[in-house]
Amino acid sequence: MALLQTSLIWIAYAVAVVLLMAVAAIFVYVYQTPRDRAASVTTVCIFTLTALLATVMLLPVDVALVSSTTSSKTGRRKDWATQDRVDNIVYQLEIVYYFLYSLDAVLCLLVVPFTYFWYEEYDEVAAEEGNQTVGQRFWGALKYTLAFIALVIILFLVGFFVPIAKDRKGGHFDLDYLQHLLSENRGERALTFALGLLITIGILIYIVYTAAGLALLPVSFIKSAPSISAPTLVANTESALETNRERQRQLEGRNEGREDGLAPKDRRELDALVREERTLVRRERLAAEASGEGKGWLMKTWRKIEAIFRPIKLLGGIFILLVAIVIWISMLITGIDKGKNSICKRHCGYILGHIHIFNPINWVLVKSAKVFPVDYVLFTLLVLLFFSGSVVGIAVLGIRFLWLQVFQIRKGHTSPQALLLATVMLTLIVLALNYSIPMMVVPQYATFGPQTYCDHPPKAPGEQPDCSDHTYHIIACSETANSAAAKNVCTPSVVSTFLNRITMNFNFFGVVDFWAQFAFLAVFLIVFLTSLVRTPKMDEYQLEQDADEDEEEGLLASTGRRFGATWQDITGRGSKTKGSGSRVAAEHSHDDQRDED
């Protein structure tokens, strides 16, 4: 039975990783520009994002495995859960965690930078002429990557030798749980320091991008559906372009043979028609792109799915908004609880002994954890919500150095360099989520899950306590539980132990990471309130740039005929709209008719 339960938990994790790989692939293919697509960049981005999301999604597996050793109804360990079996489960989880965390660090600090320089080193002309070999390109990329290799070495050396707090006395430091967190192994200490630093850097990015994106994500869903479908826009634009060119031919034919060329009035009209023709040609290309013309099957399928779900985007946006508000409240409650009731405050990174204030998100996951994989599904949706918010934040704000925008992240127009930098940012953000979700959103669930213990004296020495007739003695496991029954039954999750070890050994990281959560809440609140009272405006540079590539945004902004446009986007067939011809040509044709009269 134990083997079957463990196998099902790992199978569920494997299925989740496959789904997350699909999510990562969709993100990369939707945002990257087709004309500059590189196989190396695409592969590295998808693999890196999958590894990071797999690390976060290991938490429900961790909780399910350690909780499977106990019965939450009786507060006792199951018959098969000997201490050796429990230690073996924990050891296996530690191996998987250390592998994934090490892989994340290597991808972020070495593989992605190397891929960036590998792409930059490519010279198409030199490669075609045979003047650039693979070896030359590899060495050129490696030279720049050596700086990152040196950074990794320095990072681990500092973590290897940096002093940590030992022999802390007084307060609650005599608790076995806290004493267990103090690192004795120098290799483990080095990895702990490196990941603690990366998580802290990631939290600084997470404060700005994830907070803003999580506030704007519901707004993007609540937007109205377009009144003109992409196929109809194509048909209307073709008709207008045909009318425009026909009018140009009429003007040129009417003035053919004149010695002084076109009349001033006709010259002005022709110039206006030429300008309108350029706009219509650009609009025709954009409309074709919007309808999926020339795109791969993945993008066409994505656009069909978007069109199918467009009518329920409003309800989805409202639901996401409510969930985001509940998450915000849960984080605020946990922050207040930790700040007021932490067992050792800043000295251990505000570790919370047990929850004193009701946390709604934490309560839902603890209750659902009793029926696996319900909690796994809910946790997956929670992670995807934070990840989607991070993507929206990066897309809205772009990649910046201080106040200067370096790259833009836009659907179908993101360069490989920008995509790699966005992947690094998402890497650091996801590492920050490894702290924020377990420590702030669902602290009890992430530490002990639904585990309980029976705090009733055993009938005989060496036996497990029996609370069959004393259910009020069945207590939820917590870090401050120091009785013999709790020590024998409660097993903290591996991820909570690892994160608490970071904040315990290097309390500077714990202090920064904890108080940064309040900055996250403040940014979310400011952006959310701003989005309610003010529509974001683009600057002139953005308007000029988007005029060449995204002019359809202005064309699709009205509010009527939404469901007809949605159906046409799904079927891929459009109809010409009355009055869709060239405005300039129509006006001047009317003038000519009036002159003839």
N, C-alpha and C positions, 0 to 999 in steps of 0.2 A: 504493500500500500504506500509506504514511504517513497519507494523508488518510482512508482507510478505518478505520485503527486509531484515529486521533484522534476520528473521528465516533462510533465505537462507545463510546469512553470517555465522551463527552459525553451520548450517549443513555442509557447506564447511570446517569449522574448525574441526568438528567431523570426517569427511572423512580423512582430513589431519593427524589427530592424529592416526587414525587406520593405515594409511600407514606408519607413523613414527614408530609405534609399530612393524610393519613388518620389517622395516629397522633395528631396535634395535635387534629384534629376529634373523635376518640373521647375524648381526655382532657377536652376542654371540655364535650362533651355528657354525659359520664358524671358529671362532678362538679358542673355548674351546676344550680341549683334551677329546675325547670320554671316555677314560678309567677312568677318575677321575671326571666325570660329577656329579654334585650335584644339586638336584631340588631347594634347597633354594638359592644357588648362582645364578643359571640360572634365577629364578624368580625375585630376587632382582635386578640383572643387567638389565634385560629387562625393568622392571617397572621404575627403576631410569632413564635410558636413555630416555624412553618414556616421563616421566614427564618433563625432562629438555628440550627436543626438543619441547614439547607442549608449554613450557613457551616462547621459542623464536618465535614459530609460532603464538603466540597470537598477535604479532605486526601488521600483515596485517588485522586481525580482528579489532583491536583497531583503526587503520587508517580508515578502511571501515565504521565502526559504527559512528565515530565522523564526518567523511566526508559526511555521508548520510544525515546529518541534513542541508546541504547547497547545493546550485547549483553552480558549478564552472563556468558555462556559464554566469550567471547573477550576481554572487557575493552576493547573498541574501540567507537568511535562508528560508527553505521550510515552507509552511503554517502550517504543523503539528508540526514543530520543535519549540515548545515553550521552554522557559528557564527551566521549570520543567521537560520536556521530555528529554532535553539535559543533565540536571543534573542527571536524573535517569540512562541514558545510561552510563555516566561517573562513577557513583556510582557502577553500576553492574560490569563494567570493573575493578574498583579498588578492589572489593571483589575477583574476579577471579585472579587478579595479586597477591594480598597479599596471597591468598591461595596457588598458585603455587610456589611463592618465598619461603614461609614458608615450604612447602613440600620439595622443593629442598634442603633447608638448613638442614632439619631434616634427609632426606635421606643421604646427604653427610656426616653429622657430627655424626649421631647416627645409622641409620639402616645399612648402608654399613659396618662400623666398627664392629657392633655387629655380622653381618653375617660372617665377616672374622674370628672373634674369635670363633663363633659357629662352623665353619668348622674346625678350628684348634684344637678345644677341642675334636673332635671325635676320639675315639680310637676303631678301628675295633675289636681288640682282646678282649678288656674289654667289649665291647658291646655284642659280641657273648657269652662271659662267664657270662653275666648278672651283671658285676661289675660296669657298667656305666649306669645310668638312664638318662632320659631326663631332670629331675630336676637338676642333678649334672652338666650336660653339659650346661644347661641354666645359672646356677649360675656361672660357670667357665667363660662363655663368658661375662656375665654381669659385673663381677669384673673388667675385662679389659676395658669394655665400660664405666665404671664410670668416667674414666679420660676424655673421650670425653663429657660426660654429664656435668662435671665440666667446661670444656672449653666453652660449649654452654652457661652455666649460667653466666660465667665471661664475655663472649662476649656481652651478652644482658645487663648486669649490666653496663659495660663500656659505651655502647651506650646509656643507660638510663640516666647516669649522666654526660657524657662528655659534656663540654661546646661547644656551636656552635656560629657562628657569628650572631650578632643581631644588629639592628639599624645601618646598614651600610649607610653612607651618601656619597654624591658626586658621580661623574662619572655618570654611568647609573643605579645605584642601586635604583633610585627612580621609575624605571619602574614597573608597576603593575605586570608584568609577573615574575620578579625577586623577588619582595616582597612576592608574593604568594608562592614561593619555600621555604621560611624559615619555618622550622618546629616549631610548637607550642606544638604538642602532643608528650609526652615523649615516649609512646609506639611505635608510628610511628617512632620516632627518633631512638629508639633502633634497630628496624628492618632495618632502613635505614643504620645505622652504620654497623650492622652485614653483610648485603649484600654488602655494599661498600667494606668492608675488604675482603670478599670472592671473589668479582669481581677482586680486585686488585691482590690477590694471583693467581687467575686464569689467569690473563693477563700475569703474569711472566712465567707461563707454556705455555700459548698460543704463546708467543714470540718465544720460542724455537721449540715446537712440531708442532703447526699449521703452522707457517711460513715455516719450513723445509718440512713438509708434503705437503703443498699446492704447493711448488716448485717442489717436486718430483712426485706428483700425475700424471701430464701429461706424465712424463718420463716413469712411469710404464705402461701407456696405449700405448705408442709409441713402446714398446718392440716388437720384432719380434715374430711371432707365432712359436711354436715348429715344427721341421721338422719330428718328429716321434710322432705319436699319442700314447696315453696311451694303447689302446688295442693292437696295433702293438708291443709296447715295451714289453707287457706281453708275447705275442707269441714268440718274438725273444729271450727273456730271458729264457723261458721254453725250447726252442730248444737248446740254449747254455748250459743250466744246464744239459740237457739230454746227450749231447755230452761229457761234462766234466766228468760226472759220468761213462759213458761207457768207457772212456779212463782210468779212475782210475781202473775200473774192469779189463781192459786188462793188465795193469801194474802189478796188484796184482796176476792175473792168470799166467802171464809169469814168475814171480819170485817165484811162489808157490813151496815149497819143497826145496828151496836153504838154505843151512845151515847158510851161512853168511848173510841172508836176501837180501834186494834189493841191486842191483848194485848202485854205487855212482851216475851214470848218471840217473838211474831210480828214485833214492831217491830224487834227485833235482827236477826232473820233477813232481814226486808225491807231493812234498811240494808245488810247484807252483800251481798244480791243486787244492790242498786243499784250498790254499789262494784264488784262483779264485772262487772256489765253495762258500766260505763264501760271497764273493762280489756278486755273482750271486743270492744267496738266499736273501740277503738284497735288491738287485735290484728288484727281483721278488715281494717281499713284498711291496716295494715302488710303483712299477708299478701297483700292484693290488689296492693300496690305491688311486693312481692317477686316475684309471679308475672307482672308486666308489665302488669297491668290499667291502662288509662288512659295508658299510655306510648306513645311513638312507635315506629315500626318499628325504629329503630336500637337503642333500649334493649332491645326484645324480642329482637332478633337477638343482642345482646351477652349477654343472660342465657342464651339457648339455647347459645351458644358456651361460656360459662362452665360450663354443666351438662354439655356433651359432654366437655370436657377435665378435668372434676373428678376422675375416677378416676386420671388420670396426674399430678395436681398434686404428689403426694408425690415421684415420680421427678423431675419438673421442678424442684421445690424443692431436692432433693439435688444435681442437676446445676448449678443456679445457684449453690448454696453452694460447690461445688468450684471453679467458675470464679471466683467472687469471691475465694476464698482464693488462687488462682493469681495473680490481678491484684494482690492485696495483697502477695504475695511479690515479684512483678515490680517494683512501685513501690519496695518496700524495697531491693531489689538496686540499682536505678538510683540511689536516693537515696544509698546507701553509696558506690557507684561515683563519683558526682559529687562528693560531699563529700571523698573521698580523692584522686581522680585528675583533678579539673577542671584545665584548663590555665591558668586565671587566677583560680580561686576566686571570692570575693565581688566582685572588681573587675569581673567581666563576668556576674554572675548564675549562676555555676557551670556555664558551658558545658562540655560534655564533648567532648574531642577525638575519642575513639573508645571503644567499649565494651570494658571489661576483664573484666567478670563476666557470665556467661551469664544472659540474660533470656528466660524461656520464651515469654511473649506476643510480645515483639519478634521472636524467632526464627521463630515460626509465621507472623507476618505478612510478614516478609522473604521466607521461602521461598514462601509462597502468592502473593506479588506477581509472581512469575515467570509465573503463569498468571492473567491478568486475566479475569473479575472475581471470582476466588475471594477475594482479599484484600478486595475491596469488600464482599462479603457478610459476611465476618468482622468487618470494621471497623464495618459498619452495626449488627450485633448487639452489638458492644462499646459503641457510642454509645447504643443503645437501653437497654442494661443500666444504664449510668450515669444516663440520663434517667429510667428507671423508678425507680431508687433515689432520685433526687432527689424525684420525685413522692410516693413512699412516705414519705420523710422529712418533707416539708411536710405531708402528711396526718396523720402521727402527732404531730408537734410543733406544728402550727398556725403561724399567722403571729403572731410575738411582737415586742414591744418590750421588750428586756431580758428580765425574767422574767414580764412581763405578757402574757397571750394576748389578741391583738386580734381575730383571726378564726380560725374553724375551717375546715378544708378537708375536706369529707365528701362521699361519693358522693350525688349528687342533692339535696344540701342546702347548696351553696356559693353565697353571694350574689354578685351581679355585682362588688361592690367587692372582696370577698375574691378572686375569680377574677382580677381585674386585678392585684392586689397579688401573687398567686401567679405570674402571668405575668412580672411584673418580677423576682421572685426567681429564677424559672427562666431568665430572660434573663441575669442576672448569673452564675448557676451554669453555664449553657452557655458563656458567655465564659470562665469559669474552666476548663471542660473543654477549651477551645481551647488552653490552656497545659498542663494536667495530662496529657492523653492523649499529645500529641506529645512533650513534654519528659520525662515520667516513666514512662509505660506502654510506649510504643513509640518510643524516641528514634532508633534507627538507621533504622527503617522510615520515620519521619516526616521524616527529613533527606535521605537518599539512596535509600531503598528498596533494591532489589536491585542497584544500580549497582556495577560493579567497573571497575578499570583495569589495564592491563598495564604492570608496572613493569620492563620489559625494554628495553634499548637498541634504538632503531630501526635497521634495516639501512642507511638512508640519511637524511640530514637532510631534515626536512619530512614524512617518512612516519610513519604510525602504527606503534607497536611491534607485533610479532607474537609472541604467546605460544602458538602452536599446539604447539610442542615444549617449551614451558616453562610448563606450567599452574600450577606452584607460584609463578610470578611474578604470577598474577592475584590482586589484592588488593581487598578491599571498600573502597569510597570512605569517607573520613572527613574531618572538619574539619582535622585536623593533617596530612593528606597535602599536601605542598608541592612535589612533583616536577612537572616539566613535563608528564608523561603524565597525572597526576591533574588538573592545571589544564585540560588540553585535553579530558578525557573527563567528569569528575565535574561534575554540575550539582545544587546543593542545591535542595530544594523551596522554593517561595515562602513557605509558611507558617513553615517553620523559620527562614528568613532574617528574616522579619518579627518573630517572637517573640524571636529572638536579638538583633535590633536593639533591641527594647524593653529587654531586660536589659542590653545593652551600653551603651546611651546613658543609661539611667536605672537604674543598678545597684541602687538602693534597692528598686525593684519586683522585680528578680531575686532579691535576698536574701530578701525577705518571701515571695515566691511559692515559692521553693525550700524554705525551712524550714517553711512552712505545710503542705507535703506530709507531713511527719512528724507534725504535729498531726492531719491527716486519718487517717493510719494508726493513731494512738493512739485516736482517737474510735471508729473502726471496730472495733478490737480490744476496747475496753471495752464497747461496745454488744453486740457479738457474744457475748462471754463472759457478759454479764449476761442476754441472751436465752436462753442455754443452761440457766441455773440458776434463773431467776426468770421467772414469767409477769407481764407488765405489768398493773398495776391502775389503774383509773380512780378519780378523786376523786369526792366526793359530788355536786358540781355536775354533773359529766359524767354520772353515773348518773341524776340527776333529769332532765337534759335528754334523755338517750337513752330514758328510760322512756316519753316521749310519742311518740317517733318510731321508735325502733329496738328495740322490746321483743323482736322475733323473735330477736335475738342469743342470749338465754338459752334460747329454745325450741329452737334448732337446734344445741345444743352437745353432745348425747350422741353415742355412738359406734356404735350399731347401725343396721342397715337402710340402709346408705349407698347401695348400688347401686340399690336400689328407688327411693329418693328421687331419685337422679340421673336415672333413666329417666323418672320422672314429671315432673321439671322439663323434660326435653327434649321430651316429648310434650305437656305442658301439662294432663294429666289427673291428678286425685288421687282418693284413696279415703278414706273416713272410717275413722278408727282406733277400734278398740273401746275403750269407756271414755272417749270424748272429750267427753262431755256436761258440763254445768255441775257442778262439784264441790260448790258450796254447795247447789244445788238437789237433787242426788242425796242428799247427807247428810241434808237436812231431810225429803225425801220418805221416807227410811228411818225417821226419827224419827216422822213422822206415822203410818206404817204400824204402828210399835211401839205408839204411843199408842192406836190403834184396837183393837189386840189386847188 
